[in-house]
Amino acid sequence: MSKYQQLLQELTDAHGVSGFEEEAVTVMKKHIKGADEIVFDKLGSIIAKKVGTADRPRIMIAGHIDEIGFIVKEITSEGYIKFLPLGGWWGHVALAQRVIVKTMKGDVPGIIGSKPPHILTDEERKKVLDFKDMFIDVGVCKGFDVKALGIRPGDPIVPDSKFQVMGNPNLYMNKAFDNRLGAAAAVAVFNEFAKIKHPNTLYAVGTVQEEVGLRGAGTAAHIVDPDVAFIADVSISGDSPDSQLTFGKLGSGPSITVFDGSMIPNRKLRDLVVNVAEECKIPYHFAALERGGTDGGRIHISRAGVPTLYVGAATRYIHSHTSILHKGDFQNLVKLLTEVIKRLDTKAVEKLSRK
């Protein structure tokens, strides 16, 4: 098994849609080594602290721990589940997919129902179905009371997917790389400093409810009061046949994002990271996210403001049941963040916000 594979597998196999992240947070906590302190904010974000040779600067690596999913809205009189999306979904990628309803009595398997193509009208074939018109079948049948399964409105629903190493052994496939990749990177970098001196205090943070409004980022940043923040998150791949992007090929190293819909990154911090990557011969590429945002949208305006940069790894098919990550990109992301944090002493951090 390659380095970090177990960490990525356990984190992505864990269930934890927005607002219901407890299982994934437990896995993240299990893998954190050598923390001086682990605390939680009142939304449920996990915050691990490791003191270096100085209390400040405080360096925060945030990876949101929630994944996209659904929540039970109601149960029809026939026993079908009507549901609402948690996070950004496109109807095409949800139909006919397996899901798990998390109930007070345990996990209930189901499938998002879809019509066979044989009975679709020409107009229906052109339409992307709205979630209000979808349903989940958990085994509806005459004579069976679905309510006996313990399903209630408000129960979370998670994609049913499991970690796999692909035929190309450099590629991993599973749900929730958005953004257990970032949570795993925060853990991996934090653990590197169990044996490396650092001139700062390091925080590895798994934020909750990012997919529904960057909520845990705001509360966690208020607790940490960081001097510098790195947002570790997926970026969009540009190497599939349907992509219109010219950047973001799997295997091209970490992504350094120059713009997203919630934040313009700190230019001096970006330049520092680029210089370290080139000095250490770590491959990288630039990326931009025209729509959508990351936890940086909340963290960079926390308190008096925080120099913040969004870094990550190109990932195929995000916001679906299954996405694909290159293990080398993750490894180089950890290496790059580790090398940068070694250099973030008081003098270096002062330069980031000095005019």
N, C-alpha and C positions, 0 to 999 in steps of 0.2 A: 504494500500500500504506500502510495507516494505521500510526501509531507503535506500536511493540512487536509488530506482527504477525509479522515475520520471526523475532523471538526466540521468540515463543510457538509458531510453526509448527515451527521446527527442534527445539525442546525436546520438543514433544509427538509429533512424528514419530519421534524417537529411541527406540530400544528400551532398556529398563532395568527389568526386574522386580526385586523385592526380592532382594538378594544378587548381582545381576548388572547393576549400574548403570553400568558403565564407559562405554558409548556415550553415555548421557545426561550423565554427568559431563564427558566430553570436549566436548560441545556447550556446556555451561554455562561451562566454562573459556574456551572460544573467545570468548564474548560479554562476559566481564568486562574492563573497561577501567581502567587507571590503578591497579592494585593495587600496594601496596608489597611484598606477599608473598602467595604462594599455597602452601598446604601441604595435606596429606591426613592424616586419622587412619588407624589401621591397619585399620579396617573399610572405608575407601574414601570417606568423606565429604570433600567439598572445602570448604576454608576460605580465603576471600580477605580480606585485611586492608588497610585504608586508614587511615593515621594522620592525625588532624586536628591541632588546635593543642595537644592533650594526649593522653597515653597512656590516661588514665582520665577519665571512665567509658568502659567498653567496651560497645558496643552491638551486639548480635547479632541479625541477621535470619535465621531458619532456615526453609527450605522443603525438605521432603523430596523427594529426586530420584527415588525408586523409584516404580514403578507396580504395581498388582496384576497378577497373571498366574498361571502354573502352572509345574510342574516335572515332568519325566518320572519316573514311578515304575518302570515296567517296559514291556517290549514283549511282547505275547502271541505264542504260537506262530504265529498267523495273520498277525501283523504290525501289529496295532492298538496304539495307545499308551494305556496307563493312566497317569493323572496325578494330581497333588495340587495343591490351590489354594495360591497364595502371596497372602495377604491375604483380605479378606472378600468372598466371592462368594455370590450367590443363584442356585441352579441354573437358574431360569427364564431368566435373562439370558445364560447361557452356551451353552445348547443351540443347535446349528445355526450357530454363529458361526465365522468364519474365524480361524485362528491361524497363528503362525509358530514352528516349532521351531528354536532356535538350536543348530547342531551344529558339531563340529570341521571339517566339510566345507562349512559355509555354511548359509544359511537354507532350511528345508524347509516349504512351505505345507501346511496341513491344515485339517480342519474337525471340530468337535466333533459327533459323530454323533447323530442323532435319528431316531426312528421317524416315518414318515408318519402323519398323523392318521387315515388310512383303516383302520389296523390297531391303533389304540389301543383298549384296553378302557375301559369306563366308569370303572373304578377307576384306571387309569393316567392318565386325563385329569385327575383330581383331585390327583394326586401331584406334589410337587416332587422331581425325581430327585436322589439323592445323587451326589456326585462319584465315589464308588467304583463306581457303576454306569454311569458315562460312559466314553467312549473317544474318541480322536482318530484319524481316518482320514487318512493321509498318501499315499494312493494304493495301498491294498492290492489286490492282484490276483494270480490264479494265475500262477505263472511269474516273479513279480517279488520279489526279496529286499529287503525293507524295510531290513534291516541294512546294505545297500550304501550307504544314504543317510548313514551315520555317526551315527545317533541312538544315544545312550547314556542310561541312567538318570542323573538329575542334570542333564540339559540343561534350560535355561530355555525356557519357552513364552510368547510374547507375543501379545496381541490384535492382529489385523491390521486396522488402521484408519489413515486418512490425514486430514490437516488440510483443512478446507473452510471457506470463508466462505459463510454460508447466504444464502438469498434475501433475508432481512433482513440487510443488510451490517454491522449492528452486532453480529451474533452469529457466534461461531466454534464449529465442531464438530470434535471429535477425541477419541481416547483420551487418557488420562494427564493431563488437566487437574488431576486429583488425583494428584500435586501438582506438576506442572511449572509450574502457575500460581504456586505459592509460590516455587519456585526462580527463575522468571522475575522475580517481584517483587523478590526479593533482589538479583538482577543489576541490574535497572533502577534501583532506589534507589541501589545502590552506585555505578553509573555516573553518576547525577545529581551525586554529590559529587566527581566529577572536576573540576567547575568551581564548586563551592560550598564555602565554608569551614564547618567543623563543629568544635564544642568538645569533641571526643571521638574515640575510635578506633572505626571501623566495621568489622564483620565480616559478609560475605555468605556464608552456609553452605548447601550442598546436602547434606542428611543422607541416609544410606542406611538401608535396612531399617526404615523407619517402619511399614510395613504389617504387619510381623510382630513388632512389639513395641517400637517406638520406640528401636531399638538404637543407630543412629548418632547420635541426639540426645544420648545419654549420653556417648559418647566425644568427640564434637565439643565439647560444653559443657565437658568437663574440660580440653581444650586451650585454649579461648578464655578461660575464667574470666570470663564476662560480668557486668556490673553491671545490665544491663537486657536482656531478650530479647523479640523480637516473633516470633511463630509465624505465618508467612504460609501459609494453607492454604484449601482450598475450604470453603464452608459449604453446607448443604442448601437448595435452592430451595423456596419455598413457593407457586409460581404454576402448577404443573401440575395437571390435573384430579384426580389421585389424591392430592394432598398434603393433609395435615391441619394444616399449619403456617399461621400467619397472617403470618409475616414471610419475608423472603428472596426478594423478587421480582427477577428480572433487570432491571438498569437502575436499581436503587434505591441504588447506591453500595456502598462496602465494608461488610462485616459486622464488627461488634465483638461478640465472643462473651463472654457473661457467665458461662457455665458449660459445661464438658464433662466427660466421664466420667473424665478423668485429672487435671483441674486446676480449682481455683477461682482465677480471675485476680486479680492485684493491683488492688485497687479504686482506689487513687490513680493508678496508671498508666492504668487505664480512663478515669477522669475527665479526666486530662490529654489523652488522645487525643480524647475527645468534645469537650472545650473547644476544641482546635485545629481539629477538623472544623467546628465551628460558627463559630469566628472566621474561618476561611478559606472558609466557605460550600461545604464539600465534603459532598455527600449521604452519608448512612450509615444503617445500621439495626442494631438489636441482634439477636443470635442466641443460641441455646443448643443444645447437642448432648447429649441425655440418655444416649445410648449411644455408646460409642467414645471415643477420645481423640486427642490430637495430640502432636507432639514436646514441647510444653510440659509434658506429664506427667513427662518426665525432666529437662528443663532447669530447671524452677522449683525442683527439689529438689537441684540440683547444688551441690556444695561447701557453702557456708553458706546457700544459698538465693538465688534470683534473681527480682526483680520481673518478671513475665512476662504477656504478653497475646496472645491468639489473634485475629488479624484476617484477613480474607480476602474472598472474593467468592462470592455464591450461584451455584451451578452445578447444572444439571439432569442427572439420570441418572448420578450418580457411581457408581463401582464397577460399571461395565459396559464394553462395548466402545466406547461413544461417549457423550460428554457435551457440554453446551452452556454457553458462557460469553459474557457481554456484555462487549465490549471497553471500554465506558465504565466499568464497575465495576473492571476491572483498572487502567485509567489513573488513576482516582480513588484506588485503593488505593496506587499508587506515589506519588501526590501527597500523600496523607495521611501516609504513613510518612516521606516526605522532610521535610515541614513539622514533624513531631514531633521528628525526630532533630536538626534545627537547634537545637531548644530544650533538648536534653538535655546540659546542662553539669553540673559537679560539684554545684552547689547544687540544681538541679532533681532530680537523681538521689538525693541524700541525703534529700530529702523523701519519696521513695517508700517508704522502709522505716523512717523515723523515726516513733516512736509519739507 
